[in-house]
Amino acid sequence: MTILNSGRMNRRGFMATTAGAALVAGLPLSARAQPKRGGHLRAAIGHGQTTDTLNPATYENSFTTSMSFAIHGRLTEVAADGSLKPELAESWEASDDASVWRFKIRKGVTFHSGKELDLADVVNSLNHHRGEDSTSAAGPIVAPIQDIATEGDDTVVFTLDGGNADFPFILSDYHLVICKADGDGIDWRSGDGCGSYKLKDFSPGVSFAVERHEGHWRDDVAWFDSAEVLAVVDQNARTSALVSGDVDVADRLDLKTVGLLARRPDIQINSVAGTQHYTFAMDTRAAPYDDVNIRLALKYGINRQELVDKILFGYGSVGNDHPIGQGQRFYNTELEQKAYDPDKAKYHLKQAGVDSVDVSLSAADAAFVGAVDAAVLYQSSASEAGINLTPVREPNDGYWSDVWMKKPFCAVYWSGRSVEDQMFSTAYKCGASWNDSFWCNDRFDELMLKARSELDEDKRREMYFEMQALVSNEGGVIVPMFANYVFGNSTKVGHSDVMGSNWDVDGQRWIERWWMA
């Protein structure tokens, strides 16, 4: 089988000018200008923390991810329409069983320092996430790679532990950036990448600034001369900045007021359906979450439609306690949709040997906008099922380092992944770094390996259907809703009508895809 593919602003000034700004209304754009070069983009992103680093193994939020896509290159890219296209890899081909993949690396690519990309850079960058001692969040998705070798001066050969028809998609993951080789490792500390923008400044959890890389090999990206991105977790501050014109882009808007915001003639609101989902993760190692009946009681004790209506304001759909979206290839259309059912919840409590249960749910808007309100709504619906749920408001700063995967029951957001195997490998495989429920299931792990190497689409579908059922009925994650990506931009900014849905804000490639209108 062969697949061939030929004026800066500081954070203090920002907070001062936006703190008292009023929220007013407007109308969306009806037409977009053609791309042109020039201008300085300013953005406020609802993520970022002081523990953020330039190490690609640690990327975990929209602040670092959007920076990564601007300054670094990867072997493959998920295009705005969801298809896979070549990036640093010019083409690729697979063995008949999809267990050996050859990637031809593009010539003429230079890092921002002027060094030309070579095979050692590719090999070392992928190896950065591999090995028994690896703590990389991408460790589970590269674990199937048994060997990385080179052929000649332009080909990297990946030998897997079994067939994987989706392997080229895996290499588009935002962690798997190509950095300069440094001995047996890579130089990630300098921020010297081969992406379309050069990193000029990085303040963890505060801001980053980039300038166009004039020596970049592509001429269809990087329209802005420069861009500055502020990490602003406070939703009102982000929105006020967009309204006042202090920033050109703001993500994760307040869905309660986004309709009013859309009435402004100088602001465009974008709503993109994709794989993003909001969850409540239970530590299945800890009581009472180590009992599957308690987990099922909690799943039947939540009113999913109420959350979609009152938290997402219709910008989304109900979830069914697994991470695969309705638009994905192997979405289980036969799995019974869980609905709010206090009687079923009480039944499962009795199966667990109790009449009621006390739990605390940690939440903060850093998890997802409206997470605290969602916890309060959950408290109300669960009370009718004998579940005494206490919402705990956690600080936004440090939520991902101090609460997520530390507290036994907490709110989480996931952008999802382009293919099923990538999502399952990242967050549901036993022992995965981001398996935030610490759930282990031998049958699930067995099916994951088989489905990955199965080239028969019908057989593969059966396996993914069963995996979704296992996660939904036995897993430790409640997935009550899939959320559209809702973000806004000034009408001074142009972009395509088709935007990526694999990550927030045009697949997190907005810095290189958008332009000044």
PyMOL commands that set and color helices and strands:
alter all, ss='L'
color gray80, all
select helices_A, chain A and resi 11-18+56-58+62-71+119-127+139-142+167-170+235-244+258-261+292-300+304-310+342-351+371-383+399-402+420-427+442-453+457-474+504-507+510-513
alter helices_A, ss='H'
color red, helices_A
select strands_A, chain A and resi 2-3+40-45+76-78+84-86+89-94+100-105+145-151+155-160+180-182+185-187+197-203+207-212+226-231+249-250+267-272+277-282+316-318+357-363+387-393+409-414+477-483+485-490+493-494+515-516
alter strands_A, ss='S'
color yellow, strands_A
deselect
rebuild
show_as cartoon
